[in-house]
Amino acid sequence: MKEIYYKVAGHVFALETVGNESIELDLWQYEPFVTDPTDDVVFRLKLSSTPIDMDNFNMEVVQEDEGQSINAGHIDEHPCFQFFLHGKLKGVLLCSKDYQQGEIYAEDCNLFGVNNALMVMYALATSNKLTALFHSSVVSYRDRAYMFLGPSGTGKSTHSKLWLQYIEGTELVNDDNPVVRILNDGTIWVYGSPWSGKTHCYRNVSYPLGAIVLLAQAPANIIRRLKPIEAYAALMMSISGKRWDSRLAEGLHETENLIATHAPMWHLDCLPDEEAARVCCETVVS
Amino acid sequence: MKLKNGFVLREVCGEKVIVGEGAETVNFGKLISLNETAAVLWNKALELGNFTVEQLADALTEEYEVNREQALSDVKKLTEGWQEAGLVES
């Protein structure tokens, strides 16, 4: 058995590998996040070589997005998640009730299954720690992070690319799954993570939040401030979590409410063009 | 009628909002704003379980200075809105 420790947005988690498989070769995207062993972890995930018996699986919620889907449910008292890619089962995650211990069975230790298990465990184990795993593309500019939100297919990555192309000094922080954390002093920080969708951008960096922009495709580039309720709705839609577990819902609500109250949040109707990036940048960068 | 399971009254940036947070409502996809009075009636409906327009109108006349006729009409309009939004079942 081998344990590897990772730190993402200041929270440490441990991955336990079994046997002799050389899966660490596949885990290069996690390498920037490797940290020293500690007992102070938010969760531990064990890679299991034994399939999980699904006879008593009770399904609660199905979440689908771009050919991927997660069936969330439970086996007896234990939360359980099935991960599918294009309809094919790639992994099963079984958790302890407090989401601090997990076991993933993924055939051939496939990375899709392991990534999904780690993301789900991370989101669940940090729900009550003023921390949220987002669905967003993020750039940094003048030492602040600018987050782009929107449903899949809206053009979040495209908008980041436009900043990179036309606004000098912009860098990509993460293209799909950044983490946002509210610190004790009330400041909101954005962190890169080992998960970034189709773009290989696994940077262990952090920036204070500059602004959050909800994107919508439109025939013209128009930007306006989001009303607080609209901002909250945009955050709900963009944050991963098990909202139907009332214990976790409280934490998610607290995080979302604080961000909606304190962060500058905007709505950008946009085309995929240079002007969109310029209008956005000139308005949201103060 | 009865409030559907999985809807939670939240305070969001100082406003009262109904949010879908249950396994059956987590993909509800919208937020419903309630004013102070509607929020009081929502909590009353929750407390009652099965409730009628008349019962909520009673609660309204107890809490606020409003005559019964007006209360009935207001509650009817409010609960019709809830029905339209899919927040209640019969």
Chai-1 contact restraints between the chains, C-beta under 6 A:
chainA,res_idxA,chainB,res_idxB,connection_type,confidence,min_distance_angstrom,max_distance_angstrom,comment,restraint_id
A,E60,B,A23,contact,1.0,0.0,6.0,A-B,restraint_1
A,V61,B,A23,contact,1.0,0.0,6.0,A-B,restraint_2
A,V61,B,V26,contact,1.0,0.0,6.0,A-B,restraint_3
A,P228,B,C13,contact,1.0,0.0,6.0,A-B,restraint_4
A,I229,B,V12,contact,1.0,0.0,6.0,A-B,restraint_5
A,I229,B,L31,contact,1.0,0.0,6.0,A-B,restraint_6
A,Y232,B,V12,contact,1.0,0.0,6.0,A-B,restraint_7
A,A233,B,L31,contact,1.0,0.0,6.0,A-B,restraint_8
A,R243,B,E21,contact,1.0,0.0,6.0,A-B,restraint_9
A,R243,B,V26,contact,1.0,0.0,6.0,A-B,restraint_10
A,W244,B,G22,contact,1.0,0.0,6.0,A-B,restraint_11
A,W244,B,A23,contact,1.0,0.0,6.0,A-B,restraint_12
A,W244,B,V26,contact,1.0,0.0,6.0,A-B,restraint_13
A,A249,B,E21,contact,1.0,0.0,6.0,A-B,restraint_14
A,H253,B,R10,contact,1.0,0.0,6.0,A-B,restraint_15
A,N257,B,V12,contact,1.0,0.0,6.0,A-B,restraint_16
A,A260,B,C13,contact,1.0,0.0,6.0,A-B,restraint_17
A,T261,B,C13,contact,1.0,0.0,6.0,A-B,restraint_18
